[in-house]
C-alpha cells in the first residue's frame, strides 16, 4: 500500500508600505530627467584655443555623457561623447574672440537626462588687473598687478608721460611686479602705465593706472596739501585750508562738528542711533572710528536681527549681529560682529553721515600708512591687554586702535580667534555677489591684508565719515 505524506507549508505574506518617491531611475522613460542630470558644469580657459570642462556625475547607472557646444549665436551641436565616470573634457582648436556655451547630459541605453548648462565664455586671454603704481623714491616707481591668466607667455609693460605709449619691459610668465627707474620727479611729471598679458599668438586687453610723481605734506603722491601753522591741510586731507585742528566756534568757517574738547585736547567723536559715542581719528583724508561698531538698529530705527544660535547664524540670509560667545562683556571691548547682509543693507548700520567703508577706502588708508606690509602694525592697539602676545609690530601710529574681535564662521556658526585676529568688513563685493572684501589684522604679523568672505560670516565693523 502506498503512503501519501502531506507536508504543511508555511506561507508568509509580506506587506510593504507604498510611498510617493521621486524617481531617479535612468532606465525609466517617465523619470524626472533633472533627477539624474550631471551638475556643477564649470568652464576653464586653459590656452588661447582650448577650454576645459568639468562636471559632477549624479547617477551611477548610466552609460556616459554627451557634450554639446554653441559658438556665438549658432545652435548647439554635439562635439563629444565620453564614458561613465569621466567628468572632464578639453575642447581644442577654438577660435580666439568667439563666445562659447556648453551643455552636458547623461545617457543610458534607454534614456537621456536633462542638461547641465554653462555660462557663456569668450575665448580670450584674461587681462591682468589691480595695476598699482607706487613711488618708492624720487627716481623710481614700483608697479604691481594681479595675474589672472594661467597660460600667458609673459607680460608687456608700457609707459606714457603724456604723449604716446612706449614699451618699457617685456617680462616672463607669472611675474607681477616691475620697478621703473631713472624717472623725473616734480609737479610737472605724471606717468601712466598699462600692462597686458600675451601668448605666442594673441594678447589680452590692457589694464591701466596713472600716478603723479610728486609728494605733498600729507605724504600723498600728486596731492596738493600743504603745511599751515597747525599742520597739513588742504588738498586731499579733507580739511579746509585754514583748518587748525582745534575745536573752534560753530560759526567759524573751519568748524568740525565731530571735534570736542577732552582734557584740554581736541578729539573727534560720532554718535550712532543707539546713543553709543565713538572716538574718531584722521588717517590721511579719511576720518575713521577708533572703536568697533556696537549698534543694534539701522539708521531708520528698524532693529538689526540678533542671532545667538549657530544654526540660525549659518542659515541667515538677511542682516544680523551677534556678541562673541554670546557674552555681553565681550561687546564692551570688542563691539559686535555683523554678517555681510547687515553691512550692505541700504538702511545703513553706520551713524548718520558715515558709512561702512568700501575696499578702496581701506586701501587708501593702508597705502597712506606705508603699504600692506607695515600698515597692520600701525593700525593695531599697542600691547597685549587685548591682543595675544607677541602682537607683532604694533605701534598704533595711526590712532586707529585696531582690536582683535575674532570672527564667527559661516557654516558652523562657531566663534573663533578673539584676541588673535581682527577682521573688518568692507561694503565692496569681490568676485561674486555672495562675497565681500574683508581686511585682517593679526597678533603675529604686522601686515594688513584682505580676503573675500561669504556674507554669512561674522566680523567687526569700523565706519568712515562720508
NULUM-808843 format. One record per residue (C-alpha): residue number from 1; residue in three letters; x, y, z. Coordinates in Angstrom, 1 decimal. Layout:
N
NUM, ala, X, Y, Z
...
//
This chain:
466
1, unk, 0.0, 0.0, 0.0
2, unk, 1.3, 3.4, -0.9
3, unk, 1.5, 6.0, 1.8
4, unk, 0.9, 9.6, 0.9
5, unk, 2.6, 12.3, 3.1
6, unk, 1.2, 15.8, 3.2
7, unk, 3.9, 18.3, 4.1
8, unk, 2.4, 21.5, 5.6
9, unk, 3.7, 24.7, 4.0
10, unk, 4.2, 28.0, 5.9
11, unk, 3.0, 30.8, 3.8
12, unk, 4.4, 34.2, 4.6
13, unk, 2.7, 37.3, 3.3
14, unk, 4.9, 40.4, 3.0
15, unk, 3.3, 43.8, 3.3
16, unk, 5.0, 46.9, 2.2
17, unk, 4.1, 50.5, 2.6
18, unk, 3.7, 52.5, -0.5
19, unk, 5.0, 56.0, -0.6
20, unk, 5.4, 58.6, -3.3
21, unk, 9.1, 58.8, -4.1
22, unk, 10.9, 60.9, -6.6
23, unk, 12.0, 58.6, -9.4
24, unk, 15.6, 58.8, -10.5
25, unk, 16.0, 55.5, -12.4
26, unk, 17.7, 56.4, -15.7
27, unk, 16.0, 53.4, -17.4
28, unk, 12.5, 54.6, -16.6
29, unk, 11.2, 56.7, -19.5
30, unk, 8.8, 58.6, -17.2
31, unk, 11.5, 59.6, -14.7
32, unk, 12.2, 63.3, -13.9
33, unk, 15.1, 63.9, -16.3
34, unk, 16.7, 66.5, -14.0
35, unk, 16.9, 64.0, -11.1
36, unk, 19.9, 62.2, -12.7
37, unk, 21.4, 65.0, -14.8
38, unk, 25.0, 66.0, -14.2
39, unk, 25.6, 69.1, -12.1
40, unk, 28.2, 71.9, -11.4
41, unk, 29.3, 72.3, -15.0
42, unk, 32.4, 74.5, -14.9
43, unk, 34.4, 76.1, -17.8
44, unk, 38.1, 77.0, -17.7
45, unk, 40.1, 78.7, -20.4
46, unk, 43.4, 76.9, -20.4
47, unk, 45.0, 78.4, -23.5
48, unk, 44.0, 80.9, -26.2
49, unk, 42.5, 78.0, -28.2
50, unk, 41.4, 75.4, -25.6
51, unk, 38.7, 75.2, -23.0
52, unk, 38.5, 72.6, -20.2
53, unk, 35.1, 71.4, -18.9
54, unk, 34.4, 69.7, -15.6
55, unk, 31.1, 68.4, -14.1
56, unk, 29.8, 66.2, -11.3
57, unk, 28.2, 62.8, -12.0
58, unk, 24.9, 62.3, -10.1
59, unk, 23.9, 58.8, -11.1
60, unk, 25.9, 55.5, -11.3
61, unk, 23.6, 53.6, -13.5
62, unk, 24.5, 55.4, -16.7
63, unk, 26.4, 54.7, -19.9
64, unk, 28.2, 58.0, -20.2
65, unk, 27.8, 61.7, -21.1
66, unk, 27.1, 63.7, -24.3
67, unk, 28.7, 67.2, -24.7
68, unk, 27.2, 69.9, -26.8
69, unk, 28.7, 73.3, -27.8
70, unk, 27.3, 76.5, -29.1
71, unk, 29.5, 79.1, -30.8
72, unk, 28.2, 82.6, -30.8
73, unk, 24.5, 82.7, -31.9
74, unk, 24.7, 79.2, -33.6
75, unk, 22.7, 76.2, -32.5
76, unk, 24.1, 73.6, -30.1
77, unk, 26.0, 70.7, -31.7
78, unk, 27.3, 67.6, -30.1
79, unk, 31.1, 67.6, -30.0
80, unk, 31.9, 64.6, -27.9
81, unk, 30.6, 61.5, -26.1
82, unk, 32.5, 60.1, -23.1
83, unk, 32.0, 57.1, -20.9
84, unk, 30.7, 56.7, -17.4
85, unk, 32.8, 58.1, -14.6
86, unk, 34.5, 60.6, -17.0
87, unk, 33.8, 64.0, -15.6
88, unk, 36.0, 66.3, -17.6
89, unk, 36.7, 67.1, -21.3
90, unk, 39.0, 69.5, -23.1
91, unk, 37.7, 71.3, -26.2
92, unk, 40.5, 72.2, -28.6
93, unk, 41.1, 74.3, -31.7
94, unk, 38.7, 77.1, -30.8
95, unk, 38.6, 80.5, -32.4
96, unk, 40.1, 83.4, -30.4
97, unk, 37.5, 86.1, -29.6
98, unk, 34.4, 83.8, -30.1
99, unk, 31.8, 83.2, -27.4
100, unk, 31.2, 79.6, -26.4
101, unk, 28.4, 77.9, -24.4
102, unk, 28.4, 74.3, -23.3
103, unk, 25.9, 71.8, -22.0
104, unk, 26.3, 68.2, -20.8
105, unk, 23.8, 65.4, -20.3
106, unk, 24.0, 61.8, -19.1
107, unk, 22.6, 58.9, -21.1
108, unk, 21.7, 55.2, -20.6
109, unk, 20.7, 52.6, -23.1
110, unk, 17.1, 53.7, -22.7
111, unk, 17.1, 57.3, -21.9
112, unk, 18.8, 60.7, -21.6
113, unk, 18.9, 63.1, -18.7
114, unk, 18.3, 66.8, -18.6
115, unk, 21.2, 69.2, -19.3
116, unk, 23.8, 70.9, -17.1
117, unk, 24.4, 74.3, -18.7
118, unk, 27.5, 76.5, -18.6
119, unk, 27.8, 80.3, -18.7
120, unk, 28.9, 81.8, -22.0
121, unk, 32.7, 82.2, -22.1
122, unk, 34.7, 84.3, -24.5
123, unk, 37.8, 82.6, -25.9
124, unk, 40.3, 85.2, -24.8
125, unk, 43.3, 85.8, -22.6
126, unk, 42.2, 87.1, -19.2
127, unk, 43.6, 90.6, -18.6
128, unk, 45.8, 91.5, -15.6
129, unk, 44.1, 93.6, -13.0
130, unk, 44.8, 95.8, -10.0
131, unk, 47.7, 97.6, -11.6
132, unk, 49.2, 99.8, -8.9
133, unk, 52.0, 102.4, -9.3
134, unk, 53.7, 103.3, -6.0
135, unk, 56.6, 105.8, -5.9
136, unk, 59.4, 104.4, -3.7
137, unk, 61.9, 107.3, -4.1
138, unk, 62.4, 110.4, -6.2
139, unk, 63.6, 108.3, -9.2
140, unk, 61.6, 105.1, -9.0
141, unk, 58.1, 103.8, -9.2
142, unk, 57.2, 100.2, -8.1
143, unk, 54.5, 98.6, -10.3
144, unk, 52.5, 95.5, -9.2
145, unk, 49.5, 93.8, -10.8
146, unk, 47.4, 90.6, -10.5
147, unk, 47.9, 87.7, -12.9
148, unk, 44.5, 86.4, -13.9
149, unk, 45.8, 84.0, -16.6
150, unk, 47.3, 80.6, -16.1
151, unk, 48.8, 80.2, -19.5
152, unk, 50.4, 83.5, -20.6
153, unk, 53.9, 83.6, -22.2
154, unk, 54.5, 86.8, -20.3
155, unk, 53.6, 90.5, -19.8
156, unk, 54.3, 93.7, -21.8
157, unk, 54.5, 96.9, -19.8
158, unk, 54.2, 100.3, -21.4
159, unk, 54.5, 103.9, -20.1
160, unk, 53.3, 107.3, -21.2
161, unk, 54.4, 110.7, -19.8
162, unk, 51.5, 112.5, -21.5
163, unk, 52.3, 111.5, -25.1
164, unk, 52.2, 108.2, -26.9
165, unk, 53.0, 104.9, -25.1
166, unk, 56.4, 103.2, -25.3
167, unk, 57.1, 99.7, -24.2
168, unk, 59.5, 99.7, -21.2
169, unk, 59.6, 96.0, -20.4
170, unk, 58.7, 92.5, -21.6
171, unk, 58.5, 90.1, -18.7
172, unk, 58.2, 86.3, -18.3
173, unk, 55.1, 84.3, -17.2
174, unk, 53.9, 84.7, -13.6
175, unk, 55.9, 87.9, -13.0
176, unk, 53.7, 90.5, -11.4
177, unk, 56.0, 93.4, -10.4
178, unk, 58.5, 95.7, -12.0
179, unk, 60.4, 98.8, -10.8
180, unk, 60.6, 101.6, -13.3
181, unk, 63.8, 103.7, -12.6
182, unk, 65.5, 106.9, -13.8
183, unk, 62.3, 108.9, -13.7
184, unk, 61.9, 112.7, -13.4
185, unk, 60.5, 113.9, -10.1
186, unk, 58.4, 117.1, -9.7
187, unk, 55.0, 118.7, -10.1
188, unk, 55.2, 118.6, -13.9
189, unk, 55.5, 114.8, -14.1
190, unk, 52.6, 112.4, -14.4
191, unk, 53.1, 108.9, -15.6
192, unk, 50.5, 106.5, -17.0
193, unk, 51.3, 102.8, -17.1
194, unk, 49.5, 99.9, -18.8
195, unk, 50.2, 96.2, -18.8
196, unk, 48.8, 93.3, -20.9
197, unk, 49.4, 89.5, -21.0
198, unk, 50.5, 87.8, -24.2
199, unk, 50.9, 84.3, -25.7
200, unk, 52.7, 83.3, -28.8
201, unk, 49.6, 84.2, -30.9
202, unk, 47.5, 86.6, -29.0
203, unk, 47.3, 89.5, -26.4
204, unk, 44.9, 90.4, -23.7
205, unk, 43.4, 93.8, -23.2
206, unk, 45.3, 96.4, -21.1
207, unk, 44.8, 97.4, -17.5
208, unk, 46.0, 101.0, -16.8
209, unk, 46.8, 103.3, -13.9
210, unk, 48.2, 106.9, -13.6
211, unk, 50.5, 108.2, -10.9
212, unk, 51.5, 111.8, -10.2
213, unk, 55.2, 111.8, -9.3
214, unk, 55.4, 114.4, -6.6
215, unk, 54.6, 114.3, -2.9
216, unk, 52.8, 116.7, -0.7
217, unk, 53.0, 117.3, 3.1
218, unk, 50.4, 114.6, 3.6
219, unk, 52.8, 112.1, 2.0
220, unk, 50.4, 111.6, -0.9
221, unk, 52.0, 111.4, -4.3
222, unk, 50.5, 114.1, -6.5
223, unk, 48.5, 115.7, -3.7
224, unk, 48.1, 119.5, -3.2
225, unk, 48.0, 119.5, 0.6
226, unk, 50.4, 122.0, 2.3
227, unk, 51.6, 123.0, 5.8
228, unk, 50.0, 125.8, 7.7
229, unk, 50.9, 126.8, 11.3
230, unk, 48.9, 123.9, 12.7
231, unk, 49.7, 121.1, 10.3
232, unk, 49.0, 119.6, 6.9
233, unk, 45.8, 121.0, 5.4
234, unk, 44.0, 121.4, 2.0
235, unk, 44.4, 119.1, -0.9
236, unk, 43.0, 115.6, -0.2
237, unk, 43.3, 115.8, 3.6
238, unk, 39.6, 116.7, 3.7
239, unk, 40.4, 119.8, 5.8
240, unk, 39.8, 123.4, 4.9
241, unk, 43.0, 125.3, 4.1
242, unk, 42.5, 127.5, 7.2
243, unk, 41.6, 124.5, 9.5
244, unk, 43.8, 124.4, 12.6
245, unk, 42.9, 121.0, 14.2
246, unk, 41.3, 122.8, 17.1
247, unk, 37.8, 122.8, 18.5
248, unk, 36.5, 126.1, 17.1
249, unk, 33.3, 128.0, 17.4
250, unk, 30.4, 126.5, 15.4
251, unk, 30.2, 129.8, 13.5
252, unk, 33.8, 129.6, 12.2
253, unk, 34.5, 128.5, 8.7
254, unk, 36.7, 125.7, 9.8
255, unk, 34.3, 124.3, 12.4
256, unk, 34.4, 120.5, 12.6
257, unk, 31.2, 119.1, 14.1
258, unk, 32.9, 115.9, 15.1
259, unk, 35.5, 117.6, 17.3
260, unk, 35.2, 118.1, 21.1
261, unk, 37.5, 119.2, 23.9
262, unk, 38.6, 116.4, 26.2
263, unk, 41.2, 117.0, 28.9
264, unk, 42.4, 120.1, 27.0
265, unk, 42.8, 118.2, 23.7
266, unk, 40.6, 118.3, 20.7
267, unk, 39.2, 114.9, 19.7
268, unk, 36.7, 113.7, 17.2
269, unk, 33.6, 111.8, 18.0
270, unk, 30.5, 110.3, 16.3
271, unk, 27.2, 109.0, 17.9
272, unk, 25.1, 106.2, 16.5
273, unk, 21.3, 105.8, 16.6
274, unk, 21.5, 103.9, 19.8
275, unk, 23.4, 106.7, 21.5
276, unk, 26.8, 105.0, 21.5
277, unk, 29.6, 107.5, 21.2
278, unk, 32.8, 106.6, 19.4
279, unk, 36.1, 108.5, 19.1
280, unk, 37.5, 109.0, 15.6
281, unk, 40.8, 109.9, 14.0
282, unk, 42.0, 111.2, 10.6
283, unk, 44.2, 108.7, 8.7
284, unk, 45.2, 110.8, 5.7
285, unk, 42.0, 112.5, 4.5
286, unk, 39.7, 109.8, 6.0
287, unk, 38.0, 110.2, 9.4
288, unk, 37.8, 106.7, 10.9
289, unk, 36.1, 105.4, 14.0
290, unk, 38.7, 104.2, 16.6
291, unk, 36.3, 101.7, 18.2
292, unk, 34.4, 98.7, 16.8
293, unk, 30.7, 99.3, 16.0
294, unk, 28.1, 98.1, 18.5
295, unk, 24.8, 99.5, 17.1
296, unk, 21.6, 97.4, 17.2
297, unk, 19.4, 99.5, 14.8
298, unk, 19.7, 100.7, 11.3
299, unk, 19.7, 104.4, 10.6
300, unk, 15.9, 104.4, 10.1
301, unk, 15.3, 102.9, 13.6
302, unk, 14.5, 99.4, 12.5
303, unk, 16.2, 96.7, 14.6
304, unk, 19.0, 94.5, 13.3
305, unk, 18.3, 90.9, 13.9
306, unk, 20.2, 89.5, 16.9
307, unk, 21.1, 85.8, 16.5
308, unk, 22.7, 83.7, 19.2
309, unk, 22.3, 80.0, 18.0
310, unk, 24.7, 78.6, 15.5
311, unk, 22.2, 77.2, 13.0
312, unk, 20.3, 80.4, 12.9
313, unk, 23.5, 82.3, 12.1
314, unk, 24.7, 79.9, 9.5
315, unk, 21.4, 79.9, 7.6
316, unk, 20.6, 83.7, 7.8
317, unk, 20.1, 85.5, 4.5
318, unk, 19.4, 89.0, 5.9
319, unk, 21.2, 91.4, 8.2
320, unk, 22.2, 90.2, 11.7
321, unk, 24.6, 90.8, 14.5
322, unk, 25.9, 88.8, 17.5
323, unk, 28.1, 89.1, 20.5
324, unk, 31.3, 86.9, 20.7
325, unk, 30.4, 83.7, 22.7
326, unk, 27.1, 85.3, 23.4
327, unk, 28.8, 87.1, 26.3
328, unk, 27.8, 90.7, 26.5
329, unk, 31.1, 91.6, 28.3
330, unk, 32.9, 91.0, 25.1
331, unk, 30.8, 93.6, 23.4
332, unk, 32.0, 96.3, 25.8
333, unk, 35.6, 96.0, 24.5
334, unk, 35.3, 94.4, 21.0
335, unk, 31.9, 95.6, 19.8
336, unk, 29.5, 93.4, 17.9
337, unk, 30.1, 91.0, 15.0
338, unk, 27.9, 91.6, 11.9
339, unk, 27.2, 89.5, 8.9
340, unk, 27.7, 90.8, 5.4
341, unk, 24.0, 91.2, 4.8
342, unk, 23.8, 93.8, 7.5
343, unk, 26.9, 95.6, 6.1
344, unk, 25.3, 96.0, 2.6
345, unk, 21.8, 96.8, 3.8
346, unk, 20.5, 100.0, 2.3
347, unk, 19.1, 101.0, 5.7
348, unk, 22.8, 101.5, 6.8
349, unk, 24.2, 100.3, 10.1
350, unk, 26.7, 103.3, 10.3
351, unk, 25.9, 106.5, 12.1
352, unk, 24.3, 109.3, 10.1
353, unk, 26.8, 111.0, 7.9
354, unk, 29.1, 107.9, 8.0
355, unk, 29.2, 104.6, 6.1
356, unk, 30.8, 101.2, 6.1
357, unk, 34.0, 101.7, 4.1
358, unk, 34.5, 100.4, 0.6
359, unk, 37.5, 98.3, -0.2
360, unk, 39.3, 101.2, -1.9
361, unk, 38.9, 103.4, 1.2
362, unk, 40.7, 100.8, 3.3
363, unk, 43.4, 100.5, 0.6
364, unk, 43.9, 104.3, 0.5
365, unk, 44.5, 104.4, 4.3
366, unk, 46.7, 101.4, 4.2
367, unk, 48.8, 103.0, 1.5
368, unk, 49.0, 106.2, 3.5
369, unk, 50.5, 104.2, 6.4
370, unk, 53.2, 102.8, 4.2
371, unk, 51.6, 99.8, 2.4
372, unk, 50.2, 96.4, 3.3
373, unk, 53.4, 95.0, 4.9
374, unk, 53.6, 97.6, 7.7
375, unk, 50.2, 99.2, 8.0
376, unk, 48.8, 96.4, 10.2
377, unk, 51.2, 97.3, 13.0
378, unk, 50.4, 101.0, 12.7
379, unk, 46.7, 100.2, 12.9
380, unk, 46.8, 97.8, 15.9
381, unk, 46.4, 98.8, 19.5
382, unk, 49.7, 98.6, 21.4
383, unk, 50.4, 95.9, 24.0
384, unk, 48.8, 92.6, 25.0
385, unk, 45.9, 93.6, 27.2
386, unk, 43.5, 92.7, 24.3
387, unk, 45.9, 91.2, 21.8
388, unk, 47.7, 87.8, 22.2
389, unk, 51.4, 88.0, 22.5
390, unk, 53.6, 89.0, 20.7
391, unk, 51.3, 91.5, 18.9
392, unk, 53.9, 91.8, 16.2
393, unk, 54.8, 95.3, 15.0
394, unk, 52.0, 97.1, 16.9
395, unk, 52.6, 100.9, 17.2
396, unk, 49.2, 102.3, 16.7
397, unk, 50.8, 105.3, 15.0
398, unk, 47.6, 105.9, 13.1
399, unk, 45.4, 106.1, 16.3
400, unk, 43.1, 103.6, 14.7
401, unk, 43.5, 101.3, 17.8
402, unk, 42.6, 98.1, 15.9
403, unk, 41.2, 95.4, 18.2
404, unk, 41.0, 91.5, 17.7
405, unk, 37.3, 91.0, 17.9
406, unk, 37.5, 87.5, 16.4
407, unk, 35.0, 86.1, 13.9
408, unk, 32.0, 83.9, 13.5
409, unk, 32.4, 81.1, 11.0
410, unk, 29.8, 80.8, 8.2
411, unk, 29.0, 77.1, 8.0
412, unk, 29.1, 76.0, 11.7
413, unk, 28.2, 79.4, 13.3
414, unk, 31.1, 78.8, 15.7
415, unk, 33.0, 81.7, 17.3
416, unk, 36.7, 81.8, 16.6
417, unk, 40.0, 83.7, 17.2
418, unk, 39.1, 86.5, 19.6
419, unk, 42.3, 88.2, 20.8
420, unk, 44.1, 86.7, 17.8
421, unk, 42.6, 88.4, 14.7
422, unk, 40.6, 91.4, 13.9
423, unk, 38.5, 91.1, 10.7
424, unk, 36.8, 94.2, 9.4
425, unk, 34.1, 94.3, 6.7
426, unk, 34.0, 96.4, 3.7
427, unk, 30.9, 97.1, 1.6
428, unk, 32.6, 96.0, -1.6
429, unk, 31.8, 92.8, -3.4
430, unk, 34.6, 90.6, -4.5
431, unk, 34.5, 88.0, -7.4
432, unk, 30.7, 87.3, -6.8
433, unk, 27.7, 88.9, -5.2
434, unk, 28.0, 86.5, -2.3
435, unk, 31.4, 87.7, -1.3
436, unk, 32.6, 90.9, 0.3
437, unk, 36.2, 92.1, 0.8
438, unk, 37.4, 91.9, 4.4
439, unk, 40.6, 93.4, 5.9
440, unk, 42.5, 91.5, 8.5
441, unk, 44.9, 92.4, 11.4
442, unk, 46.7, 89.5, 13.2
443, unk, 48.5, 89.0, 16.5
444, unk, 51.7, 87.6, 15.0
445, unk, 52.2, 89.8, 11.9
446, unk, 52.4, 93.5, 11.0
447, unk, 50.6, 93.2, 7.7
448, unk, 47.2, 94.5, 6.8
449, unk, 45.8, 92.1, 4.3
450, unk, 42.4, 91.4, 2.7
451, unk, 40.4, 88.3, 1.8
452, unk, 37.0, 87.8, 0.4
453, unk, 34.4, 86.4, 2.8
454, unk, 30.9, 85.0, 2.5
455, unk, 28.2, 87.3, 3.7
456, unk, 27.1, 84.7, 6.2
457, unk, 30.4, 85.2, 8.1
458, unk, 30.7, 87.5, 11.2
459, unk, 33.2, 90.3, 11.5
460, unk, 33.8, 93.7, 13.2
461, unk, 32.9, 97.0, 11.6
462, unk, 34.7, 100.3, 11.6
463, unk, 32.9, 103.2, 9.9
464, unk, 34.3, 106.1, 8.0
465, unk, 32.9, 109.6, 7.6
466, unk, 31.1, 110.4, 4.3
//
